């Protein structure tokens, strides 16, 4: 009876840790959508280019922080899940359950972390392209204004 209750507790802990891993990934997705959506909304407003450039500097760091903290949570919960998997192995006979092995036992978590890394990296690259466009736009507008002023001065 004691072993059965202990086993049920361990299985419940494994399930809870998996739920926490999943929630950590979903949290990353939600926060990323909020950050990127807020960024897009602010950029679409009629703001000075300097303000837009400042936003372009801040947003990738915010997204990287969210990605890093979500990845860290996934790793922490994965470690806990592996501890309980080891207990499950100890409670049951070795022929009924296998010990977790890297990377086979954590493929879903690896995919989640890789998705986070790729998403943050792609966003970072795209923001750098936007910075370049804004900078060239500012330079082109300044040169157009200067040439218009010099043309009007000769008339």
C-alpha positions as CSV (number, residue, x, y, z in Angstrom):
1,X,0.0,0.0,0.0
2,X,2.8,2.4,0.9
3,X,4.7,1.7,-2.3
4,X,1.5,2.2,-4.4
5,X,0.9,5.6,-2.7
6,X,4.5,6.6,-3.2
7,X,4.4,5.5,-6.8
8,X,1.2,7.6,-7.4
9,X,2.9,10.6,-5.8
10,X,5.9,10.3,-8.0
11,X,3.9,9.9,-11.2
12,X,1.8,12.9,-10.2
13,X,5.0,14.9,-9.7
14,X,6.3,13.9,-13.1
15,X,3.0,15.0,-14.6
16,X,3.1,18.3,-12.7
17,X,6.7,19.0,-13.9
18,X,5.7,18.3,-17.5
19,X,2.8,20.7,-17.1
20,X,5.2,23.4,-15.7
21,X,7.5,22.9,-18.6
22,X,4.6,23.3,-21.0
23,X,3.4,26.4,-19.2
24,X,6.9,27.9,-19.3
25,X,6.9,27.6,-23.1
26,X,3.4,28.9,-23.4
27,X,4.4,31.9,-21.2
28,X,7.3,32.6,-23.6
29,X,4.9,32.6,-26.6
30,X,2.4,34.9,-24.9
31,X,5.0,37.4,-23.7
32,X,6.7,37.3,-27.1
33,X,3.4,38.1,-28.8
34,X,2.7,40.9,-26.4
35,X,6.2,42.4,-26.8
36,X,6.2,42.1,-30.6
37,X,2.6,43.4,-30.8
38,X,3.3,46.3,-28.6
39,X,6.5,47.1,-30.5
40,X,4.6,47.0,-33.8
41,X,1.8,49.2,-32.5
42,X,4.3,51.8,-31.2
43,X,6.3,51.8,-34.4
44,X,3.1,52.4,-36.4
45,X,2.4,55.5,-34.4
46,X,3.6,58.9,-35.6
47,X,6.7,59.0,-33.5
48,X,10.1,60.7,-34.0
49,X,12.6,58.4,-35.7
50,X,14.9,58.7,-32.6
51,X,12.1,57.3,-30.4
52,X,11.6,54.5,-32.9
53,X,15.3,53.7,-32.9
54,X,15.3,53.7,-29.1
55,X,12.4,51.2,-29.2
56,X,14.4,49.1,-31.7
57,X,17.2,49.0,-29.2
58,X,15.1,48.0,-26.2
59,X,12.7,45.4,-27.7
60,X,15.2,42.7,-28.7
61,X,16.7,42.8,-25.2
62,X,13.3,42.4,-23.7
63,X,12.5,39.5,-25.9
64,X,15.9,37.9,-25.2
65,X,15.3,38.3,-21.5
66,X,11.9,36.5,-21.8
67,X,13.5,33.8,-23.9
68,X,16.3,33.3,-21.5
69,X,14.1,33.1,-18.4
70,X,11.6,30.8,-20.1
71,X,14.5,28.5,-21.2
72,X,15.9,28.5,-17.7
73,X,12.5,27.6,-16.3
74,X,12.2,24.7,-18.8
75,X,15.6,23.4,-17.7
76,X,14.8,23.7,-14.0
77,X,11.5,21.8,-14.4
78,X,13.2,19.2,-16.6
79,X,15.8,18.6,-13.9
80,X,13.0,18.1,-11.4
81,X,11.1,15.8,-13.8
82,X,14.3,13.7,-14.2
83,X,14.7,13.4,-10.4
84,X,11.2,12.0,-10.2
85,X,11.8,9.7,-13.1
86,X,14.7,8.3,-11.2
87,X,12.5,7.7,-8.2
88,X,10.0,6.0,-10.5
89,X,12.8,3.7,-11.7
90,X,13.8,3.0,-8.1
91,X,10.3,2.2,-7.0
92,X,9.4,-0.1,-9.9
93,X,11.5,-2.9,-11.2
94,X,14.2,-1.9,-13.8
95,X,12.5,-3.9,-16.5
96,X,9.2,-1.9,-16.2
97,X,10.7,1.6,-16.6
98,X,13.9,2.9,-18.1
99,X,16.1,5.6,-16.7
100,X,15.9,8.9,-18.5
101,X,18.8,9.4,-21.0
102,X,19.9,12.6,-22.8
103,X,18.8,13.6,-25.4
104,X,16.2,10.8,-26.0
105,X,14.3,11.5,-22.8
106,X,14.0,15.3,-23.4
107,X,13.3,15.8,-27.1
108,X,10.2,17.9,-26.5
109,X,12.1,20.2,-24.2
110,X,15.0,20.5,-26.6
111,X,12.6,21.5,-29.4
112,X,11.0,24.1,-27.1
113,X,14.4,25.6,-26.2
114,X,15.5,25.6,-29.8
115,X,12.2,27.3,-30.9
116,X,12.9,30.0,-28.3
117,X,16.5,30.5,-29.4
118,X,15.5,30.6,-33.1
119,X,12.6,32.9,-32.5
120,X,14.7,35.4,-30.5
121,X,17.5,35.3,-33.1
122,X,15.2,35.8,-36.1
123,X,13.5,38.7,-34.4
124,X,16.9,40.2,-33.4
125,X,18.1,40.0,-37.1
126,X,14.8,41.5,-38.4
127,X,15.0,44.4,-35.9
128,X,18.6,45.1,-37.1
129,X,17.3,45.4,-40.6
130,X,14.5,47.8,-39.4
131,X,17.2,49.9,-37.7
132,X,19.2,50.1,-41.0
133,X,16.0,51.1,-42.9
134,X,15.1,53.8,-40.3
135,X,18.6,55.1,-40.4
136,X,18.7,55.3,-44.2
137,X,15.2,56.8,-44.2
138,X,16.4,59.5,-41.8
139,X,19.4,60.2,-44.0
140,X,17.4,60.3,-47.2
141,X,14.8,62.7,-45.6
142,X,17.5,65.0,-44.3
143,X,19.2,65.1,-47.6
144,X,15.9,65.8,-49.4
145,X,15.0,68.6,-47.0
146,X,18.5,70.1,-47.5
147,X,18.3,69.9,-51.3
148,X,14.7,71.4,-51.2
149,X,15.9,74.3,-49.1
150,X,18.9,75.0,-51.3
151,X,16.6,74.8,-54.4
152,X,14.1,77.2,-52.9
153,X,16.9,79.6,-51.9
154,X,18.0,79.9,-55.5
155,X,14.5,80.8,-56.7
